[in-house]
Amino acid sequence: MHLQTAGILVVELIRPNRQVRRMRGKSDPIDAYEAAKAVLTGPVHPEPKQLDGVVEALRYVHAARRSAIKARAATRVQIKSLLVTAPEQIRARYRAHTDNKLIPALTLTRPVLEENLLNRTILSSLKSLARRYQHLSAEAAVLGAEIEHLVAQANPALQQTKGIGTVTAAQLLITAGENSDRLKSDASFAALCGTNPIPASSGKTTRHRLNRGGDRHANSALDQIAVARITCDERTRDYIAKKRHEGKNTKEILRCLKRAIAREVFTLLTNPPAAADHRSLRPKRQQLGLLQVHAAVGRGVSTAKISVAERGQVHDAVFLASYENWLNLRDLTA
């Protein structure tokens, strides 16, 4: 970033072959000479990411949230493990608690009232872990709200696309970088995310497999989008039925689906459409004298979906547009 600010040309290099690197040894001067030779003699190298915008800020917040989520999951596993090996008296006390009620119940325990030293120590440890879990949950919620704010600044249309949540949108923005125009085609973005088809043919069998390279966090984000669309998107289910009719197995269908999603995401990153404005939906509905239940019946959806759409929490720009058109039509016929 310092060199880019100073106006010096910066290029992005791929790590050299490990076998050649072992033969020549490794040190900072050797690495510097090898990098310079690769720039001067190699092909055109990719343009590096810009590190001075909203997406770079998003990367830091996203990394902090991911760390908090990972630590929270580890804390939950510790609590469960300690309860499994605890004395029967303590296990029986919390056996009937569900996961949502276990943590609050542990934070309300009073270990000092226990006469048994072992029970007192175990409950004190469990209470400490439960408080840590709640603290990490609150931290993750604050960071999640910050991520939503930054994504709305960087590319609001991305998180309004069906199946793309705030966290997955943040990861895709981080992978593409602030200067997403450095991605020359949807094929290059698919390769960056590890969703480009890799030939795996042998003999008379012609097939492709999933790519095990690329940015694995971005690949995971595309996988989450695919799973979400399989459960709630009719167009995706039709696509899967078509591929299955062609004789493809589940892994090959998933590869094709993730490649198609990468193509769509590339367009949203490089040429984002105007985001749907949800702020006018509720006033317009109230002006027509309609309740949310009336709008839900008219659109054939649940009342909860109307509510989240009016609050800007639905990730489906097509539904937002159709809901707004339905309200406008009702306004014209009123």
Phi and psi restraints in degrees (value plus and minus 20) as a CYANA .aco file:
   2 HIS   PHI     -83.4   -43.4
   2 HIS   PSI     -60.6   -20.6
   3 LEU   PHI     -88.5   -48.5
   3 LEU   PSI     -58.8   -18.8
   4 GLN   PHI     -84.2   -44.2
   4 GLN   PSI     -59.9   -19.9
   5 THR   PHI     -83.8   -43.8
   5 THR   PSI     -54.1   -14.1
   6 ALA   PHI     -99.4   -59.4
   6 ALA   PSI     -21.3    18.7
   7 GLY   PHI      64.7   104.7
   7 GLY   PSI      -4.9    35.1
   8 ILE   PHI    -109.5   -69.5
   8 ILE   PSI     117.0   157.0
   9 LEU   PHI     -85.2   -45.2
   9 LEU   PSI     108.3   148.3
  10 VAL   PHI    -143.0  -103.0
  10 VAL   PSI     112.2   152.2
  11 VAL   PHI    -143.0  -103.0
  11 VAL   PSI     142.2   182.2
  12 GLU   PHI    -126.1   -86.1
  12 GLU   PSI     109.1   149.1
  13 LEU   PHI    -133.3   -93.3
  13 LEU   PSI     130.5   170.5
  14 ILE   PHI    -109.3   -69.3
  14 ILE   PSI     125.6   165.6
  15 ARG   PHI     -77.6   -37.6
  15 ARG   PSI     115.9   155.9
  16 PRO   PHI     -87.0   -47.0
  16 PRO   PSI     144.3   184.3
  17 ASN   PHI     -79.3   -39.3
  17 ASN   PSI     110.3   150.3
  18 ARG   PHI     -86.9   -46.9
  18 ARG   PSI     -55.0   -15.0
  19 GLN   PHI     -84.8   -44.8
  19 GLN   PSI     -63.9   -23.9
  20 VAL   PHI     -86.8   -46.8
  20 VAL   PSI     -57.0   -17.0
  21 ARG   PHI     -84.7   -44.7
  21 ARG   PSI     -58.2   -18.2
  22 ARG   PHI     -87.5   -47.5
  22 ARG   PSI     -54.9   -14.9
  23 MET   PHI     -90.1   -50.1
  23 MET   PSI     -53.4   -13.4
  24 ARG   PHI    -113.8   -73.8
  24 ARG   PSI     -28.8    11.2
  25 GLY   PHI      65.1   105.1
  25 GLY   PSI     156.3   196.3
  26 LYS   PHI    -161.1  -121.1
  26 LYS   PSI     109.7   149.7
  27 SER   PHI    -182.1  -142.1
  27 SER   PSI     147.3   187.3
  28 ASP   PHI     -80.3   -40.3
  28 ASP   PSI     -65.3   -25.3
  29 PRO   PHI     -82.4   -42.4
  29 PRO   PSI     -61.3   -21.3
  30 ILE   PHI     -83.2   -43.2
  30 ILE   PSI     -65.0   -25.0
  31 ASP   PHI     -82.4   -42.4
  31 ASP   PSI     -59.4   -19.4
  32 ALA   PHI     -85.3   -45.3
  32 ALA   PSI     -63.4   -23.4
  33 TYR   PHI     -85.0   -45.0
  33 TYR   PSI     -61.5   -21.5
  34 GLU   PHI     -84.6   -44.6
  34 GLU   PSI     -59.2   -19.2
  35 ALA   PHI     -85.1   -45.1
  35 ALA   PSI     -62.3   -22.3
  36 ALA   PHI     -84.6   -44.6
  36 ALA   PSI     -61.0   -21.0
  37 LYS   PHI     -84.7   -44.7
  37 LYS   PSI     -57.7   -17.7
  38 ALA   PHI     -85.9   -45.9
  38 ALA   PSI     -57.2   -17.2
  39 VAL   PHI     -88.7   -48.7
  39 VAL   PSI     -61.0   -21.0
  40 LEU   PHI     -97.4   -57.4
  40 LEU   PSI     -53.2   -13.2
  41 THR   PHI    -127.6   -87.6
  41 THR   PSI     -36.5     3.5
  42 GLY   PHI    -103.9   -63.9
  42 GLY   PSI    -198.7  -158.7
  43 PRO   PHI     -93.6   -53.6
  43 PRO   PSI    -194.0  -154.0
  44 VAL   PHI     -86.2   -46.2
  44 VAL   PSI     109.5   149.5
  45 HIS   PHI    -118.8   -78.8
  45 HIS   PSI     133.4   173.4
  46 PRO   PHI     -87.5   -47.5
  46 PRO   PSI     131.5   171.5
  47 GLU   PHI     -95.5   -55.5
  47 GLU   PSI     113.5   153.5
  48 PRO   PHI     -92.4   -52.4
  48 PRO   PSI     143.1   183.1
  49 LYS   PHI     -92.2   -52.2
  49 LYS   PSI     129.7   169.7
  50 GLN   PHI     -99.9   -59.9
  50 GLN   PSI     120.5   160.5
  51 LEU   PHI    -140.8  -100.8
  51 LEU   PSI      14.5    54.5
  52 ASP   PHI    -158.4  -118.4
  52 ASP   PSI      11.2    51.2
  53 GLY   PHI    -152.5  -112.5
  53 GLY   PSI    -183.7  -143.7
  54 VAL   PHI     -85.0   -45.0
  54 VAL   PSI     -58.2   -18.2
  55 VAL   PHI     -85.1   -45.1
  55 VAL   PSI     -56.2   -16.2
  56 GLU   PHI     -87.1   -47.1
  56 GLU   PSI     -60.1   -20.1
  57 ALA   PHI     -82.5   -42.5
  57 ALA   PSI     -57.9   -17.9
  58 LEU   PHI     -83.6   -43.6
  58 LEU   PSI     -55.2   -15.2
  59 ARG   PHI     -82.7   -42.7
  59 ARG   PSI     -60.8   -20.8
  60 TYR   PHI     -87.6   -47.6
  60 TYR   PSI     -65.0   -25.0
  61 VAL   PHI     -86.1   -46.1
  61 VAL   PSI     -60.4   -20.4
  62 HIS   PHI     -84.0   -44.0
  62 HIS   PSI     -59.8   -19.8
  63 ALA   PHI     -85.4   -45.4
  63 ALA   PSI     -59.7   -19.7
  64 ALA   PHI     -85.3   -45.3
  64 ALA   PSI     -61.5   -21.5
  65 ARG   PHI     -86.5   -46.5
  65 ARG   PSI     -62.1   -22.1
  66 ARG   PHI     -81.0   -41.0
  66 ARG   PSI     -58.4   -18.4
  67 SER   PHI     -85.6   -45.6
  67 SER   PSI     -61.3   -21.3
  68 ALA   PHI     -85.2   -45.2
  68 ALA   PSI     -61.2   -21.2
  69 ILE   PHI     -84.1   -44.1
  69 ILE   PSI     -61.4   -21.4
  70 LYS   PHI     -85.9   -45.9
  70 LYS   PSI     -62.4   -22.4
  71 ALA   PHI     -86.6   -46.6
  71 ALA   PSI     -56.6   -16.6
  72 ARG   PHI     -85.3   -45.3
  72 ARG   PSI     -61.6   -21.6
  73 ALA   PHI     -83.2   -43.2
  73 ALA   PSI     -60.7   -20.7
  74 ALA   PHI     -85.0   -45.0
  74 ALA   PSI     -58.0   -18.0
  75 THR   PHI     -84.8   -44.8
  75 THR   PSI     -60.9   -20.9
  76 ARG   PHI     -83.8   -43.8
  76 ARG   PSI     -60.6   -20.6
  77 VAL   PHI     -83.5   -43.5
  77 VAL   PSI     -59.6   -19.6
  78 GLN   PHI     -83.1   -43.1
  78 GLN   PSI     -63.0   -23.0
  79 ILE   PHI     -81.0   -41.0
  79 ILE   PSI     -66.3   -26.3
  80 LYS   PHI     -83.2   -43.2
  80 LYS   PSI     -61.3   -21.3
  81 SER   PHI     -85.5   -45.5
  81 SER   PSI     -62.2   -22.2
  82 LEU   PHI     -86.7   -46.7
  82 LEU   PSI     -55.0   -15.0
  83 LEU   PHI     -88.6   -48.6
  83 LEU   PSI     -55.3   -15.3
  84 VAL   PHI     -84.0   -44.0
  84 VAL   PSI     -58.4   -18.4
  85 THR   PHI    -114.7   -74.7
  85 THR   PSI     -18.3    21.7
  86 ALA   PHI     -92.9   -52.9
  86 ALA   PSI     142.2   182.2
  87 PRO   PHI     -79.1   -39.1
  87 PRO   PSI     135.5   175.5
  88 GLU   PHI     -78.3   -38.3
  88 GLU   PSI     -53.3   -13.3
  89 GLN   PHI     -80.1   -40.1
  89 GLN   PSI     -61.0   -21.0
  90 ILE   PHI     -97.5   -57.5
  90 ILE   PSI     -60.1   -20.1
  91 ARG   PHI     -82.1   -42.1
  91 ARG   PSI     -61.5   -21.5
  92 ALA   PHI     -84.9   -44.9
  92 ALA   PSI     -50.9   -10.9
  93 ARG   PHI     -87.5   -47.5
  93 ARG   PSI     -53.1   -13.1
  94 TYR   PHI    -134.5   -94.5
  94 TYR   PSI     -11.6    28.4
  95 ARG   PHI     -85.0   -45.0
  95 ARG   PSI     -56.6   -16.6
  96 ALA   PHI    -101.7   -61.7
  96 ALA   PSI     -27.1    12.9
  97 HIS   PHI     -97.8   -57.8
  97 HIS   PSI     115.0   155.0
  98 THR   PHI     -97.4   -57.4
  98 THR   PSI     151.8   191.8
  99 ASP   PHI     -81.2   -41.2
  99 ASP   PSI     -56.1   -16.1
 100 ASN   PHI     -92.3   -52.3
 100 ASN   PSI     -46.0    -6.0
 101 LYS   PHI    -118.8   -78.8
 101 LYS   PSI     -34.8     5.2
 102 LEU   PHI     -86.9   -46.9
 102 LEU   PSI     -67.4   -27.4
 103 ILE   PHI     -82.3   -42.3
 103 ILE   PSI     -69.8   -29.8
 104 PRO   PHI     -79.7   -39.7
 104 PRO   PSI     -56.6   -16.6
 105 ALA   PHI     -85.7   -45.7
 105 ALA   PSI     -58.9   -18.9
 106 LEU   PHI     -88.7   -48.7
 106 LEU   PSI     -54.9   -14.9
 107 THR   PHI     -89.4   -49.4
 107 THR   PSI     -39.8     0.2
 108 LEU   PHI    -115.6   -75.6
 108 LEU   PSI     -18.0    22.0
 109 THR   PHI     -89.8   -49.8
 109 THR   PSI     136.7   176.7
 110 ARG   PHI    -144.4  -104.4
 110 ARG   PSI      65.4   105.4
 111 PRO   PHI     -81.3   -41.3
 111 PRO   PSI     -46.3    -6.3
 112 VAL   PHI     -85.3   -45.3
 112 VAL   PSI     -39.2     0.8
 113 LEU   PHI    -102.5   -62.5
 113 LEU   PSI     -29.7    10.3
 114 GLU   PHI     -96.7   -56.7
 114 GLU   PSI     112.4   152.4
 115 GLU   PHI     -99.2   -59.2
 115 GLU   PSI     -53.3   -13.3
 116 ASN   PHI     -98.2   -58.2
 116 ASN   PSI     108.1   148.1
 117 LEU   PHI     -82.5   -42.5
 117 LEU   PSI     -61.8   -21.8
 118 LEU   PHI     -83.3   -43.3
 118 LEU   PSI     -67.5   -27.5
 119 ASN   PHI     -82.2   -42.2
 119 ASN   PSI     -59.0   -19.0
 120 ARG   PHI     -83.9   -43.9
 120 ARG   PSI     -61.5   -21.5
 121 THR   PHI     -89.0   -49.0
 121 THR   PSI     -61.7   -21.7
 122 ILE   PHI     -83.5   -43.5
 122 ILE   PSI     -66.3   -26.3
 123 LEU   PHI     -86.2   -46.2
 123 LEU   PSI     -55.9   -15.9
 124 SER   PHI     -84.0   -44.0
 124 SER   PSI     -60.9   -20.9
 125 SER   PHI     -86.6   -46.6
 125 SER   PSI     -63.1   -23.1
 126 LEU   PHI     -84.9   -44.9
 126 LEU   PSI     -57.9   -17.9
 127 LYS   PHI     -84.7   -44.7
 127 LYS   PSI     -60.2   -20.2
 128 SER   PHI     -83.4   -43.4
 128 SER   PSI     -63.4   -23.4
 129 LEU   PHI     -86.3   -46.3
 129 LEU   PSI     -58.4   -18.4
 130 ALA   PHI     -84.8   -44.8
 130 ALA   PSI     -60.6   -20.6
 131 ARG   PHI     -85.4   -45.4
 131 ARG   PSI     -57.7   -17.7
 132 ARG   PHI     -83.2   -43.2
 132 ARG   PSI     -60.5   -20.5
 133 TYR   PHI     -80.8   -40.8
 133 TYR   PSI     -64.9   -24.9
 134 GLN   PHI     -85.8   -45.8
 134 GLN   PSI     -59.0   -19.0
 135 HIS   PHI     -83.9   -43.9
 135 HIS   PSI     -62.7   -22.7
 136 LEU   PHI     -87.3   -47.3
 136 LEU   PSI     -55.1   -15.1
 137 SER   PHI     -84.6   -44.6
 137 SER   PSI     -63.5   -23.5
 138 ALA   PHI     -85.0   -45.0
 138 ALA   PSI     -59.6   -19.6
 139 GLU   PHI     -83.9   -43.9
 139 GLU   PSI     -63.2   -23.2
 140 ALA   PHI     -84.8   -44.8
 140 ALA   PSI     -56.0   -16.0
 141 ALA   PHI     -86.4   -46.4
 141 ALA   PSI     -61.2   -21.2
 142 VAL   PHI     -84.9   -44.9
 142 VAL   PSI     -64.7   -24.7
 143 LEU   PHI     -86.5   -46.5
 143 LEU   PSI     -55.2   -15.2
 144 GLY   PHI     -83.2   -43.2
 144 GLY   PSI     -60.4   -20.4
 145 ALA   PHI     -84.8   -44.8
 145 ALA   PSI     -57.4   -17.4
 146 GLU   PHI     -86.7   -46.7
 146 GLU   PSI     -59.4   -19.4
 147 ILE   PHI     -82.6   -42.6
 147 ILE   PSI     -63.5   -23.5
 148 GLU   PHI     -81.2   -41.2
 148 GLU   PSI     -58.9   -18.9
 149 HIS   PHI     -86.2   -46.2
 149 HIS   PSI     -62.0   -22.0
 150 LEU   PHI     -91.3   -51.3
 150 LEU   PSI     -58.3   -18.3
 151 VAL   PHI     -83.5   -43.5
 151 VAL   PSI     -59.2   -19.2
 152 ALA   PHI     -82.7   -42.7
 152 ALA   PSI     -50.9   -10.9
 153 GLN   PHI     -96.1   -56.1
 153 GLN   PSI     -61.8   -21.8
 154 ALA   PHI     -96.0   -56.0
 154 ALA   PSI     -68.1   -28.1
 155 ASN   PHI    -180.1  -140.1
 155 ASN   PSI      62.4   102.4
 156 PRO   PHI     -85.1   -45.1
 156 PRO   PSI     -49.1    -9.1
 157 ALA   PHI     -89.0   -49.0
 157 ALA   PSI     -44.1    -4.1
 158 LEU   PHI     -86.5   -46.5
 158 LEU   PSI     -66.0   -26.0
 159 GLN   PHI    -100.1   -60.1
 159 GLN   PSI     -23.8    16.2
 160 GLN   PHI    -112.8   -72.8
 160 GLN   PSI     -19.4    20.6
 161 THR   PHI    -102.4   -62.4
 161 THR   PSI     122.0   162.0
 162 LYS   PHI     -80.4   -40.4
 162 LYS   PSI     109.6   149.6
 163 GLY   PHI      68.7   108.7
 163 GLY   PSI     -30.7     9.3
 164 ILE   PHI    -122.3   -82.3
 164 ILE   PSI      91.1   131.1
 165 GLY   PHI    -107.1   -67.1
 165 GLY   PSI    -198.2  -158.2
 166 THR   PHI     -85.6   -45.6
 166 THR   PSI     -63.9   -23.9
 167 VAL   PHI     -89.3   -49.3
 167 VAL   PSI     -62.9   -22.9
 168 THR   PHI     -86.7   -46.7
 168 THR   PSI     -56.9   -16.9
 169 ALA   PHI     -83.2   -43.2
 169 ALA   PSI     -60.4   -20.4
 170 ALA   PHI     -81.9   -41.9
 170 ALA   PSI     -63.4   -23.4
 171 GLN   PHI     -84.7   -44.7
 171 GLN   PSI     -60.2   -20.2
 172 LEU   PHI     -86.9   -46.9
 172 LEU   PSI     -57.1   -17.1
 173 LEU   PHI     -85.8   -45.8
 173 LEU   PSI     -60.6   -20.6
 174 ILE   PHI     -84.6   -44.6
 174 ILE   PSI     -61.2   -21.2
 175 THR   PHI     -84.3   -44.3
 175 THR   PSI     -62.5   -22.5
 176 ALA   PHI     -92.7   -52.7
 176 ALA   PSI     -54.9   -14.9
 177 GLY   PHI      70.9   110.9
 177 GLY   PSI     149.2   189.2
 178 GLU   PHI     -81.9   -41.9
 178 GLU   PSI     -61.5   -21.5
 179 ASN   PHI    -116.7   -76.7
 179 ASN   PSI      54.8    94.8
 180 SER   PHI     -86.5   -46.5
 180 SER   PSI     -32.4     7.6
 181 ASP   PHI     -89.4   -49.4
 181 ASP   PSI     -29.7    10.3
 182 ARG   PHI     -90.4   -50.4
 182 ARG   PSI     -37.6     2.4
 183 LEU   PHI    -100.8   -60.8
 183 LEU   PSI      91.7   131.7
 184 LYS   PHI     -98.9   -58.9
 184 LYS   PSI     -44.1    -4.1
 185 SER   PHI    -177.8  -137.8
 185 SER   PSI     146.8   186.8
 186 ASP   PHI     -87.3   -47.3
 186 ASP   PSI     -45.2    -5.2
 187 ALA   PHI     -87.2   -47.2
 187 ALA   PSI     -58.9   -18.9
 188 SER   PHI     -87.5   -47.5
 188 SER   PSI     -57.4   -17.4
 189 PHE   PHI     -87.7   -47.7
 189 PHE   PSI     -58.7   -18.7
 190 ALA   PHI     -83.3   -43.3
 190 ALA   PSI     -59.8   -19.8
 191 ALA   PHI     -86.1   -46.1
 191 ALA   PSI     -58.0   -18.0
 192 LEU   PHI     -83.0   -43.0
 192 LEU   PSI     -55.2   -15.2
 193 CYS   PHI    -109.9   -69.9
 193 CYS   PSI     -23.0    17.0
 194 GLY   PHI      53.7    93.7
 194 GLY   PSI      10.8    50.8
 195 THR   PHI    -136.2   -96.2
 195 THR   PSI     -13.1    26.9
 196 ASN   PHI     -95.7   -55.7
 196 ASN   PSI     124.6   164.6
 197 PRO   PHI     -88.9   -48.9
 197 PRO   PSI     115.9   155.9
 198 ILE   PHI    -130.2   -90.2
 198 ILE   PSI     102.9   142.9
 199 PRO   PHI     -79.2   -39.2
 199 PRO   PSI     112.8   152.8
 200 ALA   PHI    -157.5  -117.5
 200 ALA   PSI      21.4    61.4
 201 SER   PHI    -103.1   -63.1
 201 SER   PSI     132.2   172.2
 202 SER   PHI    -173.8  -133.8
 202 SER   PSI     101.9   141.9
 203 GLY   PHI      43.9    83.9
 203 GLY   PSI    -144.4  -104.4
 204 LYS   PHI    -108.3   -68.3
 204 LYS   PSI     -23.5    16.5
 205 THR   PHI    -110.1   -70.1
 205 THR   PSI     102.7   142.7
 206 THR   PHI    -134.1   -94.1
 206 THR   PSI      95.3   135.3
 207 ARG   PHI    -174.0  -134.0
 207 ARG   PSI     149.8   189.8
 208 HIS   PHI    -147.5  -107.5
 208 HIS   PSI     138.9   178.9
 209 ARG   PHI    -147.8  -107.8
 209 ARG   PSI     151.0   191.0
 210 LEU   PHI     -88.4   -48.4
 210 LEU   PSI     125.2   165.2
 211 ASN   PHI    -101.6   -61.6
 211 ASN   PSI     111.2   151.2
 212 ARG   PHI    -115.5   -75.5
 212 ARG   PSI     -13.4    26.6
 213 GLY   PHI    -124.0   -84.0
 213 GLY   PSI    -180.7  -140.7
 214 GLY   PHI      58.2    98.2
 214 GLY   PSI    -194.5  -154.5
 215 ASP   PHI     -95.3   -55.3
 215 ASP   PSI      90.9   130.9
 216 ARG   PHI     -92.2   -52.2
 216 ARG   PSI     -47.1    -7.1
 217 HIS   PHI     -87.4   -47.4
 217 HIS   PSI     -60.9   -20.9
 218 ALA   PHI     -87.6   -47.6
 218 ALA   PSI     -58.1   -18.1
 219 ASN   PHI     -82.7   -42.7
 219 ASN   PSI     -60.3   -20.3
 220 SER   PHI     -84.8   -44.8
 220 SER   PSI     -58.6   -18.6
 221 ALA   PHI     -83.2   -43.2
 221 ALA   PSI     -63.3   -23.3
 222 LEU   PHI     -84.6   -44.6
 222 LEU   PSI     -54.8   -14.8
 223 ASP   PHI     -86.1   -46.1
 223 ASP   PSI     -60.8   -20.8
 224 GLN   PHI     -83.7   -43.7
 224 GLN   PSI     -59.6   -19.6
 225 ILE   PHI     -83.6   -43.6
 225 ILE   PSI     -62.7   -22.7
 226 ALA   PHI     -81.9   -41.9
 226 ALA   PSI     -64.7   -24.7
 227 VAL   PHI     -83.2   -43.2
 227 VAL   PSI     -61.9   -21.9
 228 ALA   PHI     -83.8   -43.8
 228 ALA   PSI     -60.4   -20.4
 229 ARG   PHI     -92.6   -52.6
 229 ARG   PSI     -50.9   -10.9
 230 ILE   PHI     -81.9   -41.9
 230 ILE   PSI     -54.7   -14.7
 231 THR   PHI    -104.9   -64.9
 231 THR   PSI     -42.6    -2.6
 232 CYS   PHI    -153.4  -113.4
 232 CYS   PSI     -20.5    19.5
 233 ASP   PHI    -135.6   -95.6
 233 ASP   PSI      97.1   137.1
 234 GLU   PHI     -85.7   -45.7
 234 GLU   PSI     -56.1   -16.1
 235 ARG   PHI     -83.3   -43.3
 235 ARG   PSI     -58.7   -18.7
 236 THR   PHI     -87.5   -47.5
 236 THR   PSI     -60.5   -20.5
 237 ARG   PHI     -84.8   -44.8
 237 ARG   PSI     -56.5   -16.5
 238 ASP   PHI     -85.3   -45.3
 238 ASP   PSI     -58.9   -18.9
 239 TYR   PHI     -83.8   -43.8
 239 TYR   PSI     -61.2   -21.2
 240 ILE   PHI     -85.1   -45.1
 240 ILE   PSI     -62.4   -22.4
 241 ALA   PHI     -82.0   -42.0
 241 ALA   PSI     -58.0   -18.0
 242 LYS   PHI     -84.5   -44.5
 242 LYS   PSI     -65.9   -25.9
 243 LYS   PHI     -87.3   -47.3
 243 LYS   PSI     -55.8   -15.8
 244 ARG   PHI     -87.6   -47.6
 244 ARG   PSI     -54.6   -14.6
 245 HIS   PHI     -86.1   -46.1
 245 HIS   PSI     -48.0    -8.0
 246 GLU   PHI     -96.9   -56.9
 246 GLU   PSI     -25.1    14.9
 247 GLY   PHI      76.4   116.4
 247 GLY   PSI      -9.7    30.3
 248 LYS   PHI    -102.4   -62.4
 248 LYS   PSI     125.4   165.4
 249 ASN   PHI    -105.5   -65.5
 249 ASN   PSI    -198.5  -158.5
 250 THR   PHI     -83.6   -43.6
 250 THR   PSI     -62.6   -22.6
 251 LYS   PHI     -85.2   -45.2
 251 LYS   PSI     -60.6   -20.6
 252 GLU   PHI     -87.6   -47.6
 252 GLU   PSI     -56.7   -16.7
 253 ILE   PHI     -85.3   -45.3
 253 ILE   PSI     -61.9   -21.9
 254 LEU   PHI     -83.3   -43.3
 254 LEU   PSI     -59.5   -19.5
 255 ARG   PHI     -81.7   -41.7
 255 ARG   PSI     -65.3   -25.3
 256 CYS   PHI     -84.4   -44.4
 256 CYS   PSI     -59.7   -19.7
 257 LEU   PHI     -86.3   -46.3
 257 LEU   PSI     -63.7   -23.7
 258 LYS   PHI     -86.3   -46.3
 258 LYS   PSI     -53.9   -13.9
 259 ARG   PHI     -86.9   -46.9
 259 ARG   PSI     -59.3   -19.3
 260 ALA   PHI     -87.0   -47.0
 260 ALA   PSI     -58.4   -18.4
 261 ILE   PHI     -87.3   -47.3
 261 ILE   PSI     -58.7   -18.7
 262 ALA   PHI     -82.2   -42.2
 262 ALA   PSI     -56.5   -16.5
 263 ARG   PHI     -84.6   -44.6
 263 ARG   PSI     -63.0   -23.0
 264 GLU   PHI     -86.5   -46.5
 264 GLU   PSI     -62.5   -22.5
 265 VAL   PHI     -85.3   -45.3
 265 VAL   PSI     -57.5   -17.5
 266 PHE   PHI     -78.3   -38.3
 266 PHE   PSI     -62.7   -22.7
 267 THR   PHI     -84.6   -44.6
 267 THR   PSI     -60.3   -20.3
 268 LEU   PHI     -87.4   -47.4
 268 LEU   PSI     -50.7   -10.7
 269 LEU   PHI     -99.4   -59.4
 269 LEU   PSI     -61.1   -21.1
 270 THR   PHI    -110.4   -70.4
 270 THR   PSI     -46.8    -6.8
 271 ASN   PHI    -160.6  -120.6
 271 ASN   PSI      47.7    87.7
 272 PRO   PHI     -88.1   -48.1
 272 PRO   PSI     114.9   154.9
 273 PRO   PHI     -96.4   -56.4
 273 PRO   PSI     151.0   191.0
 274 ALA   PHI     -88.4   -48.4
 274 ALA   PSI     114.4   154.4
 275 ALA   PHI     -94.0   -54.0
 275 ALA   PSI     124.8   164.8
 276 ALA   PHI     -90.7   -50.7
 276 ALA   PSI     116.3   156.3
 277 ASP   PHI    -112.9   -72.9
 277 ASP   PSI      91.6   131.6
 278 HIS   PHI    -106.0   -66.0
 278 HIS   PSI     -31.8     8.2
 279 ARG   PHI     -88.0   -48.0
 279 ARG   PSI     -42.2    -2.2
 280 SER   PHI    -109.4   -69.4
 280 SER   PSI     -27.3    12.7
 281 LEU   PHI     -88.5   -48.5
 281 LEU   PSI     -69.9   -29.9
 282 ARG   PHI     -86.1   -46.1
 282 ARG   PSI     -67.4   -27.4
 283 PRO   PHI     -79.7   -39.7
 283 PRO   PSI     -56.6   -16.6
 284 LYS   PHI     -87.9   -47.9
 284 LYS   PSI     -59.9   -19.9
 285 ARG   PHI     -86.2   -46.2
 285 ARG   PSI     -62.5   -22.5
 286 GLN   PHI     -87.1   -47.1
 286 GLN   PSI     -54.0   -14.0
 287 GLN   PHI     -84.7   -44.7
 287 GLN   PSI     -52.4   -12.4
 288 LEU   PHI    -101.1   -61.1
 288 LEU   PSI     -24.0    16.0
 289 GLY   PHI      53.8    93.8
 289 GLY   PSI       8.3    48.3
 290 LEU   PHI    -123.3   -83.3
 290 LEU   PSI     120.6   160.6
 291 LEU   PHI    -106.6   -66.6
 291 LEU   PSI     145.0   185.0
 292 GLN   PHI     -81.4   -41.4
 292 GLN   PSI     -54.7   -14.7
 293 VAL   PHI     -86.1   -46.1
 293 VAL   PSI     -54.4   -14.4
 294 HIS   PHI     -86.0   -46.0
 294 HIS   PSI     -63.5   -23.5
 295 ALA   PHI     -84.9   -44.9
 295 ALA   PSI     -57.1   -17.1
 296 ALA   PHI     -84.6   -44.6
 296 ALA   PSI     -62.5   -22.5
 297 VAL   PHI     -85.8   -45.8
 297 VAL   PSI     -61.0   -21.0
 298 GLY   PHI     -85.9   -45.9
 298 GLY   PSI     -52.7   -12.7
 299 ARG   PHI    -115.4   -75.4
 299 ARG   PSI     -28.6    11.4
 300 GLY   PHI      52.4    92.4
 300 GLY   PSI      13.0    53.0
 301 VAL   PHI    -148.8  -108.8
 301 VAL   PSI    -199.4  -159.4
 302 SER   PHI    -100.9   -60.9
 302 SER   PSI     138.8   178.8
 303 THR   PHI     -83.1   -43.1
 303 THR   PSI     -53.3   -13.3
 304 ALA   PHI     -82.2   -42.2
 304 ALA   PSI     -57.5   -17.5
 305 LYS   PHI     -88.8   -48.8
 305 LYS   PSI     -56.9   -16.9
 306 ILE   PHI     -83.3   -43.3
 306 ILE   PSI     -60.9   -20.9
 307 SER   PHI     -83.4   -43.4
 307 SER   PSI     -68.5   -28.5
 308 VAL   PHI     -89.5   -49.5
 308 VAL   PSI     -49.1    -9.1
 309 ALA   PHI     -86.4   -46.4
 309 ALA   PSI     -61.5   -21.5
 310 GLU   PHI     -91.9   -51.9
 310 GLU   PSI     -40.7    -0.7
 311 ARG   PHI    -114.5   -74.5
 311 ARG   PSI     -18.7    21.3
 312 GLY   PHI      55.0    95.0
 312 GLY   PSI       5.5    45.5
 313 GLN   PHI    -130.6   -90.6
 313 GLN   PSI     -13.1    26.9
 314 VAL   PHI    -115.5   -75.5
 314 VAL   PSI     113.0   153.0
 315 HIS   PHI    -119.3   -79.3
 315 HIS   PSI      48.1    88.1
 316 ASP   PHI    -178.4  -138.4
 316 ASP   PSI      72.5   112.5
 317 ALA   PHI     -85.6   -45.6
 317 ALA   PSI     -50.8   -10.8
 318 VAL   PHI     -84.4   -44.4
 318 VAL   PSI     -62.7   -22.7
 319 PHE   PHI     -86.9   -46.9
 319 PHE   PSI     -60.4   -20.4
 320 LEU   PHI     -80.1   -40.1
 320 LEU   PSI     -63.4   -23.4
 321 ALA   PHI     -86.1   -46.1
 321 ALA   PSI     -62.4   -22.4
 322 SER   PHI     -87.8   -47.8
 322 SER   PSI     -55.8   -15.8
 323 TYR   PHI     -86.6   -46.6
 323 TYR   PSI     -62.1   -22.1
 324 GLU   PHI     -85.1   -45.1
 324 GLU   PSI     -61.2   -21.2
 325 ASN   PHI     -83.7   -43.7
 325 ASN   PSI     -57.0   -17.0
 326 TRP   PHI     -85.3   -45.3
 326 TRP   PSI     -60.9   -20.9
 327 LEU   PHI     -86.5   -46.5
 327 LEU   PSI     -60.6   -20.6
 328 ASN   PHI     -84.0   -44.0
 328 ASN   PSI     -58.9   -18.9
 329 LEU   PHI     -85.7   -45.7
 329 LEU   PSI     -60.0   -20.0
 330 ARG   PHI     -84.8   -44.8
 330 ARG   PSI     -54.2   -14.2
 331 ASP   PHI     -86.9   -46.9
 331 ASP   PSI     -58.0   -18.0
 332 LEU   PHI     -91.7   -51.7
 332 LEU   PSI     -54.1   -14.1
 333 THR   PHI    -107.5   -67.5
 333 THR   PSI     -27.1    12.9
